[in-house]
Amino acid sequence: SGDPSSDEDEPRHILSLALQAEFTEEARVPKPILNFVADSASKMKSVGIRRITFLLFKKGHAPKYFTFRAHSNYAEDPIYRHLEPALAFQLEINRLANFDIQ
């Protein structure tokens, strides 16, 4: 919207967490991450967290990324799975939002 005062209400902070973890199935978000996001959603909203990204790493393996966005009430945004958020932005991955990506 063109109203500058409404921009102040929009969440603007980004939280990135890197965790050393055992990897799970490729197609599933690890349950402890889902539990953390569900338990923290109202707090993240109150402090203006726009996006939270979890980076899971294990020596000798490619990192895994899971991104949750405020606009979807901190549900995982699957089009960004395993993509570093800045790279996803540069690739304009958001253009795929209207497609059913498996």
N, C-alpha and C positions, 0 to 999 in steps of 0.2 A: 504494500500500500504506500501511498505518497505521504502519509502522515508520519513525520519524523518521530513523534512521541511513541508510536506503536513499535518502532524498531528497538526502543529501550526495553520493551517487554520480551523481546525475542531472546532465547538462550544464545550465548555467544562463546562459551568456554568449551574447550576440548580436553578430554582426559584420556591419556594413553597409559596403559599398564602393560609391562613386559613381565612375563612369568615363565620360569623354567618349569616345564611340565611334561608328563608323559602324554603322548598323543593318543587321541581316541579315533573313532571312525571319522573318516573325511566328511561325511554328510551330516554330522551332528555337532552341535555346540556342547562342550562339556557341561555337565549338570552343575558343578560348582559355580561356573560363570553365569549360567542362567539364574541360579539362586541369588547370587550377589546382585545382579542387575534388577531382579524382581524386588528384592529387599531394599534396594537403594534408589529406586526410581523416583519416589516422591522427594527424597533429599536432593538428588541430582537436579530435578526440575526446580526446586526452590533456590538452588545456588546458581542456576543458569547454565548447566552442562548441556551443550548442543549435541555432542557426540562423545561416546566412549568406545575406545578401541582396545581390545586385548590382543597382545602379541604373545603367542606361545612359542617357545623355542626349546630345542633339544640339540645338543652337539651332534653334528653330522647330518642334520636334517634341515630342510627348508623351513622357515618360520611360517606359522599359521596365524592369520588375522581374523578376528571376529568383531564386527562393527555394529553398534546399537545407536540409534538416533532418537532425539527427543520428539521429532515430528510424528514418530510412530509409537510413542509412549515407551520408548526404549526396547522395542522388539528388534531382533537382529535384522539387518538389511542384507539379504542374501546376495544381491548383485555385487556387493563389496567383499564377500568372503574370500579370504586369503590374498587380498590385494592391499598393499600399503595405501592408506587413505590419500596421500598426496599424489601418488601415481594414478589412482583411480580418478582423481579430479582431472589430472592432465589428459587422461585417455577419454574423458567425458563419458564414463561408464553410466552416469545417471541417465543417459539417453536410452538405456536398455530397460528402464523401470517399467515400461508398458508391456514387456514381453515376459512370458513364463519361462524362466531360465532354470534348468535342472542341473 
